[in-house]
Amino acid sequence: MIIKTFTFFYRGLKQSEIRGRIYRILSIASLLVAIGGCVVLTFAFMFKLKVVVVMFSGVLSMALAFYLFIRLWPHETGEEASVRRVDEVRTAIKKKRPPKAMTPLEIRRQRELAQKMIREKAAPALAKAIRGILAQDQMQQRKAR
């Protein structure tokens, strides 16, 4: 465990992304130690505990908090993790339900529906856009005269 931690820090200081993660880990760990120390000292005075018991419990709780913090820290950061996750979801969906083959009748119906939508929706919008471009061109020609 200790060797893994040292190799993590040694390799990580070379890469800027991992260096930032190490700095975040150390800063949050120092906050944990400071807060934990305050809490342990408060309990020591409240319950009049012995110094050895307080120190032992404080060190043990901080070691446990730091270990859990390192263990639960996400190993993948940035866009690559989200892209990898999206790819995993896509492959899972593809494996889950394979595309069913369409019959020639269904293909014909789909084609007719697409042509109908083009005729009713896209063609009028395209004609309107072309008319607008032609009208602008005519106005520019009139202004040029």
N, C-alpha and C positions, 0 to 999 in steps of 0.2 A: 504494500500500500504506500509506504513512504517513498520507495524507489519510483513507483509510478508517478507520484506527485512531483518529485524532483525532475524526472524526465519530462513531465508535462510542462513544468515551468521553464526548463532549459530549452526545449524545442519551441515553446510558445513565445519566448522573448524574441525570436528571430522573425516572426510573422506579426504584422501590425494588428490584424484582426484578433488574433489570439492574445497578443499583448494587452489589448484593450479589455478582453475578457478577464485576464489575470488581474489587471488593476481593479476591475469591478469586484472580483472575488475578494481581493485583499481589503478593499475599502469596506465592503459589507461585512466581512469577517471582523475587521477592527471595530465596526459599530456593534456587532454582536458581543464582542468581548467587553466593550465599554458598558453597554446596557446590562449585560449579565453580571458584570462586576458590581454595578450599582445595586442591582436587585439582591445579589447575594449579601452584600454589606448591609443592606436595609434589613434583610431577614436576620442577619447575625445580631444586629442591635435590638430588633423587636423580640426575638425569642431567646436572647442571651446565650447564644450557642458558643461553643469553644472555637477558637481560631482554626485549629487543625481541621475540624469538621467542615467549617465554612470554606476554607481553602480547597479541601479535597472535593467538596460538592461543586464549587465554582469551576475548578479546572475540569472536572468530569463533564459538567453540563456544557461548557464551552467547547470541549473536544467533540462531544456528541453533536452540538449544533454545527460546528465547522465541518465535520464529516458528512452530516446530512446535507449541508449546503453544497458541498462539492459533488456529492452523489446525485443530487436532484437537479443540478444545473444542466440546462440543455446543451448537448454536444454540437448540434448543428445550428448555425445562425445564418441569417440573411436570406437572400432570394433562393439560394440553392436548396434549402430545406423545404421551402414552400413549393418549388418546382418539382422536387422529388416526391412530395406528398401528393401533388396533383397528378403526376404520372402514375403513382400507385393506385389512386382512386380510379383513374381512367382504365388502367389494365384490369382492375377488379370488376368494373362495370362491364367491360368487354367480355371477360370470362364468365360473368354471371348470366348474361343473356346474349346468346349469339344472334346475329341478325337473321331473320327468317327470309327465306327466298320468296320473291314476289312472283306471282303467276303472270303470264302474258296479259291477262285481262286486267289485273291490278296495275301493271306497268302502263297500259293504254289509258286507264282511267286517270292515273297520276299525270301523264303527259297532257291529256285533254284539260285537266284541271289547271295545270301550269300555264297552258296556252290561253285559257279563258282568263286567268288572273292577269296575264301580260296584256291581253287585249283590253280588259276593262280598267285596269289600274295603271300599268306602266306606260302604255301607249299614249293615253291622253296627257299624262304628266310630261312625257318626253316631247309631245307635240307642243304643249304650252311653253316648255322651256325653249324649244327651237324658235317659236314665234316671238318670244321675248328677246332672244339674241338677234333675230332679224330686225325687230323693231328698234333695238338699240343701234344696230348698224345703219339703218335708214336715218335715224336722228343724227348720228355722227356725220353722215354724208351731207345732210341738209345744213348742218352747222359749218361744214367745211366750205360750202358754196358761198 
